[in-house]
Amino acid sequence: MTDSESAAAVSVDAAAYREAMSRLASAVHLITTDGPGGRAGFTASAVCSVSDAPPTLLVCINRASSAYAALTQNGTLCVNTLGEGHETVASLFGGRTPVDERFAAGTWRRLRSGAPALADALVSFDCRIVGRHAVGSHDVLYCAVEAVAASGEADALLYSERRYRTLPRTPRSGSAPAEPARAPRAVGARPAEGPALALRSA
């Protein structure tokens, strides 16, 4: 048996995999969309950069998500990266809260695509979906970034070990002297339907 065949024969228990993934600290994002398919949004941690030439992001979504049909029809989305103080809106978008109630929890603006951009997000990436690939229960969406808006100054919001935590910002060069380094701090327990190892939404 070759090394590749041996690796393929190993089956990792899904529960053990989820528990292991819960130990990874991830940034927390709201993925929003609006257009012919309607307005929708969900909380996500499975977001990363693909390339800066051209600027491209990767977003994963469960095909059972309530936002899946709208994203597919609209073909656009906005990745809103959250900071400290956004725990409530993150929990609303991560559960089974009705769409109107989710969006009522924030102040929104529109960038190029028309997808809702959270006004006080640390940064918002306005995107057009340019490709997708199905993997298991999820679609991997490749998203061309067409506009960026950075406005928030809060500490970063993380999700680790099924809890929200915050990561203090590092002062930019030339700014006031930095305070002594602080460890990330927990700010709340895992919501009933919060961001899991990749994406979960109603």
N, C-alpha and C positions, 0 to 999 in steps of 0.2 A: 504494500500500500504506500502510495506517495504521500508526501507531507500535505499536499492540497487535499487528497482524498481523506486523509485522517482528520484534517480540520473540518471538512464538510460533514463528517460522520458525527462530530460532537454536537449535541443538542443542549443549548443553554435554556434553562427554565425561565419562562417569561417573568414570573414574579421576582426571581433572583435578579434578572436583568433590570427590572424597574427599580428594585431596591438599590442596586449598584449605581444606576443613573441618577438616583435622588441625591447622591453625594456630590454631584457636579454642580458647582455654582454657575448660574446662568443669568444674563440680563433678562429683564421682563419687558415685553413689548405688547402694544395693542395693534393688531392688524385690522385695518378698516377699509371698507369699500363702499361705493355708491355709484348708481348708474341705472341702466335699463333693468338689471337684475335685482334692484332694490338696495337698500342700505343694510349693512351687516358688519359685524366685527367680533373678534375673539382675542383672548389673551394667549400669547405664545412665548416660548423660550427657544424654539428651534429656528433660529435666524442667524445667518452668518454672511460674511462678505465672500463673493466668488472672485471678483476681479475689479481693478480700478481702471481698466482700459478694454472695453468701456465699463463704467461703474455698474456693477451688477450684484444683487443680493440673492440669497437663497432663503426661501420660506417653506416650511413643511406644514401641511394641513391634513387632518384626518378627513377622509371622504364622507364620513358620517356626520361631520360638523354641520351645524345649521347655517354656517356662512359659506359652505362649499359651493352651492348653486349660484349664489350671488357673485362670488369671486369669479367663477367660471364664465358667467355671462358678461360681467362687466369688463373683465380683462385688465383691471387696474386695482391697485391697492396702495395703502400708505402704512409704512412701518413706523410706529410711534414708540420711541424708547422712553421708559418710565423712570422716575426718580422718587426719592423719599417724599411721602405725602400722597402717593398715587395708589396706596394699597387698596383703598375702597373701590376705585374704578377698575383696578386689575381684577379684583374678586368678582365684580359685577359682570365683566366681560368674560370671565372664566367659568361662569355658572350657567344656570338656565333662566336667567333674568330676561324678560322681554326686551326686544331690540330698543324700543323707545326709551325704556328706563335706563338701559346701558348708556345711551348717548346723552341722556339728561344729566348724567353725573359729571360731564366735562364741558369745557368751552372749546368750540371747534372753529376752524377756518378751512379754506380751500386752497390748495396749491394747483399745480398744472393739470392733474388728472381729474380733479373734482372729488377725489376720495377725502373723507374727513381727516383733517390733521389736528391733533390735540394741541391747543394753543400753548400750554405750558409743558409740553414734552421736552425732555432733554434734547432730543433731535427727532425730526420727522423726515423719512425718506419716501418721497412720492414716486411711485413705480408703475411701469407697464409690464404685464406678464408676457414674457417672450418665449417661454418654453416650460414643459412640465414632464415629469417622469414618475410613473407609479412604482412604489416600493411597499409591498405588504399592504397595510391598511391606509397608507398615506400617499399623497401626491407631493413631490418635491417641485416647487415652483421657482423658476428662474426669472428674476425681476429686474428689468433695466431701470436704473434710477434716473428720473428726469428732472427732479428738483429736490433740494435739501433745505430744511429750515431748522436752525438751532436757536433755542430761546431759553431753555431751562438752565438754572444754575444750582439745582439741588444735588445732593449726593445721589449716586446711582442706586437703583433698586435691583436687588438680586433675589433669586429663588434657589434655595439649597436646603436639603433635608426636610422638604415639605414645609418650609417656612420662608416668609419674606425677610430679607436682611438688607442692610444698606452698606454701601462702600463709600467712604469719605472721598471727596474730590481732592486731587492733587493740584495745588496752586500752580498757575502758569509761570514760566520764567519771567523774572522781573517784578513779580507781584509781592505782596507782603510775605514775611517769613512764614514758613509752614509750621503748623502745630505739630507736636509729637505724633507719630503714626498711631492710628487707632485701628483696632481689629474690627472687621465687619460685625455689626450687631443685629440681633434678631429683632424684628418689629411686629411679629404676629404669627399666629399659627396658620397652618395650611387651611385655606378656605374649603368649603365642601366640594367645590368643583374648580379648583385653581389650576394654574399651569402645571402639567405633569412632566414626564420625562421628555416629551417633545411638544405636543400640542394636545390640548383637550378643550373642547367647547361644546356647548349644547347644540 
